Amino acid sequence: GDGLLHSPGLEFAFYGTPVKLLLANNTDVSEISPETNNSRVSALIARLVSKTVLDAVPDTDMFHRLLMCARLWAKQRGLYGQSHDFGYIGGMGWAICCAHVCQTTPQSKSLEQLFMAFFDIMSRWDERFPLSLGQTRSSQAKGAQDGAYKVLLPVGEHLSATPNLTASATQQLQKEFRRGNRICAKIQNGAADWNHLFASSKFFERHFHFLQIDITAANDAIMSQWLLWCRRHLQGVAEKLEAVRTCQLHTRPWPVWVPFKDPDWHAAKTLFIALRIEPPKSAGGQTGARPVVDLREVLVNILEKLCAWPYATKHIGEFDLYIRHMSQPEVMSWLATVEQGLPVKRQLGGANETVNRM
């Protein structure tokens, strides 16, 4: 599950169809609050939320089609991910956003009209006010003051579907919503088509520096546990990087763990965080000297958190972690190797690499 809906359960494939079976205690969840919510009842909340969302929309078929389009668009633009993956909006959050659009524009007769309305409404979303079902701005609860979007679950008391959505992720969402709205206007005028809207983000082409985090494991079972731990404990890493005092640093995580072949490990995945360094300004507004970027303190903190994995001793020597800086040419070469299905040979011992042997 995502965010507050995270709960224990099973994940498996049934005749090729992926299935998630969530488990929960049977209890009354009508008055659950952020303080009383826990993983033992989250599955019941998820079930109740799903039913409430479907009951709230005027046309469930149109809602499902809109949600499919919104999810595809978000994945293409690098905005889709569970909220503990760098604070982006997850599946339930997008479902509530789409249901809100369906409620707001019940007169939309086609998917094209509804999808255009989606970008029109979302591009005007004021982060000071949480988004929820069946409420106008004047009746909404007080919004967050940290510059981050907030999507409320339609059950309980002020439960958030996006508890970890950050201010930096909100800025990326705002930028992409406005881009989508501009393209929709061009589509209406015949100056663009839907391929422009769903075009993949040029994430790797637009950034010149990256932090690459590789995790490896001896088998799939260990990788599953190791990946889950890393995803949970990398929360807030983008904000910590941006808080570095030696320079003004902006980050843009790509919320997808990319699998690759490692010659020394059975399973390997990597995560990219784009880094943009703002040149310091002098008193006269001129660009100052080249900034010095020192991320050692943040990276040591990340390593300490990840190395606290409860199963580290049990699986000693069966998993590993690598963190290093990569330039754009290096990343593009890495991606080309992965796309060809070739193993990636890691060059260890470089000045820009942090290696943790476990």
Buried (B, 14 or more C-beta within 10 A) or exposed (E): BBBBBBBEBEEEEEEEEEEEEBEBEEEEBEEBEEEEBEBEBBBBBBBBBEEBBEEBBEBBEBBBBBBEBBBEBBBBBBBBBBBBBBBBBBBBBBBBBBBBBBBBBEEBEEBBEBBBBBBBBBBEBEBBBBBBBEBEEEEBEEBBEEEBBBBBBBBBBEBBBBBBBBBBBBBBBBEBBBBBBBBBBEBEEEEBEBEBBBEEBEBBEEBEBBBBBBBBBBEEEBBEBBBEBBBBBBBBBBBBBBEBEEBBBBBBBBBBBBEBBBEEBBBBBBBBBBBEBEEEEEEEEEEEEEBEBEBEEBBEEBBEBBEEBEEBEEBEEBBBBBBBBBEBEBBEEBBEBBEEEEBBEBEEEEEEBBBBEB
